[in-house]
Amino acid sequence: MPRNSRIILCCLLALVLFSATVCPGKIRADAESTPQTIELLIKSVAQSRLMFVRNGKKHTSHEAAEHMREKYAYFRSKVKTPEDFIRLCASKSLLSGKPYLVVTHQGTIPVAIWLRQKLAEHLQSQHHSRDVRLLT
């Protein structure tokens, strides 16, 4: 192989590797879809066994998850990202404007903060598992 061809090939390989680290979500073919991630968030709510507060009334984790699922069905056309889901379907009441709350062992916090933490943990675990797959 001529020297120029090897240089071009190395440059292309470096560009592909750089793109994969800068834009992993765009290159990775096995990336999780937004609906899958949203379903994971809803399941996190349902399985949490925490108390959720909506408009001053307490609700079980299963009731809160079902409410979020119904709002997601209503707003589905506007939800493009998991963050959209949190903002539109899981953070506050459309009627009163009051934030949804979750009662944790540390105290009561807005559901939006709790879900963003769950989303960050999920994305971090996906990133870690992607790195492990790249190494194997």
VOGU-3710 file (C-alpha; in Angstrom, 3 decimals, decimal comma):
1> mprnsriilc> 0,000/0,000/0,000  1,474/3,394/-0,974  2,511/5,737/1,828  -0,143/8,361/0,963  -2,906/5,762/1,118  -1,755/4,643/4,564  -1,717/8,233/5,809  -5,236/8,832/4,476  -6,449/5,566/6,003  -4,936/6,487/9,398
11> cllalvlfsa> -6,518/9,946/9,253  -9,923/8,465/8,448  -9,599/5,965/11,280  -8,617/8,760/13,692  -11,609/10,817/12,536  -14,009/7,915/13,109  -12,568/7,231/16,571  -12,714/10,929/17,488  -16,323/11,167/16,283  -17,275/8,130/18,355
21> tvcpgkirad> -15,981/9,739/21,529  -17,369/13,222/20,853  -20,802/12,096/19,568  -21,354/8,602/20,962  -25,147/8,793/20,811  -25,131/9,559/17,098  -22,710/6,803/16,137  -23,836/4,009/18,402  -26,307/1,814/16,577  -27,568/0,130/19,753
31> aestpqtiel> -28,551/3,367/21,473  -31,692/3,118/23,551  -34,717/4,913/22,147  -36,474/7,763/23,946  -39,652/5,698/24,563  -37,545/2,918/26,125  -35,810/5,394/28,411  -39,133/6,979/29,394  -40,590/3,563/30,175  -37,557/2,873/32,346
41> liksvaqsrl> -38,190/6,138/34,237  -41,866/5,278/34,737  -40,887/1,814/35,987  -38,404/3,448/38,376  -41,295/5,421/39,837  -43,544/2,351/40,109  -40,847/0,185/41,690  -39,595/2,849/44,105  -42,279/2,175/46,726  -42,011/5,853/47,683
51> mfvrngkkht> -44,877/8,229/48,400  -45,637/10,799/45,702  -47,532/14,039/46,326  -49,659/15,619/43,623  -51,736/18,731/44,409  -51,364/18,092/48,127  -52,665/14,500/47,949  -50,468/11,482/48,629  -50,246/8,729/46,019  -48,504/5,372/45,888
61> sheaaehmre> -45,637/4,816/43,490  -47,937/2,744/41,255  -50,540/5,518/41,138  -47,856/8,088/40,329  -46,430/5,910/37,554  -49,879/5,385/36,034  -50,548/9,144/36,127  -47,229/9,806/34,349  -48,048/7,141/31,771  -51,405/8,831/31,058
71> kyayfrskvk> -49,782/12,268/30,727  -47,129/10,774/28,448  -49,862/9,346/26,208  -51,420/12,823/26,057  -48,127/14,675/25,373  -46,418/11,963/23,286  -46,226/14,119/20,144  -44,415/16,866/22,077  -42,003/14,569/23,926  -38,777/14,223/21,929
81> tpedfirlca> -36,354/13,506/24,792  -36,483/12,012/28,288  -36,002/15,548/29,613  -39,143/16,619/27,718  -40,989/13,778/29,445  -39,809/14,955/32,860  -40,747/18,568/32,107  -44,130/17,912/30,485  -45,384/14,762/32,211  -43,662/14,315/35,548
91> sksllsgkpy> -42,780/17,638/37,116  -45,948/19,597/37,881  -49,718/19,714/37,751  -51,229/21,243/34,662  -54,228/22,392/36,707  -52,557/24,015/39,716  -48,995/24,508/38,472  -47,739/22,946/41,728  -44,658/20,725/41,442  -45,041/17,002/41,994
101> lvvthqgtip> -43,105/15,843/45,059  -41,598/12,568/46,196  -41,019/11,636/49,838  -37,611/9,972/50,192  -35,580/8,875/53,199  -33,718/12,199/52,997  -36,890/14,292/52,827  -39,373/15,623/50,304  -38,004/16,781/46,942  -39,504/17,678/43,554
111> vaiwlrqkla> -40,116/14,620/41,382  -38,326/16,380/38,517  -35,074/16,414/40,513  -35,526/12,789/41,568  -36,221/11,660/37,981  -33,299/13,644/36,564  -31,067/11,806/39,035  -32,546/8,457/37,902  -31,982/9,472/34,277  -28,375/10,485/34,986
121> ehlqsqhhsr> -27,720/7,173/36,763  -29,216/5,264/33,833  -27,200/7,179/31,243  -24,039/6,705/33,292  -24,646/2,944/33,491  -25,266/2,833/29,725  -22,076/4,797/29,108  -20,156/2,417/31,374  -21,584/-0,685/29,671  -20,742/0,828/26,259
131> dvrllt> -17,151/1,352/27,398  -16,972/-2,250/28,604  -18,321/-3,494/25,243  -15,677/-1,451/23,428  -12,953/-3,069/25,519  -14,134/-6,617/24,829
//
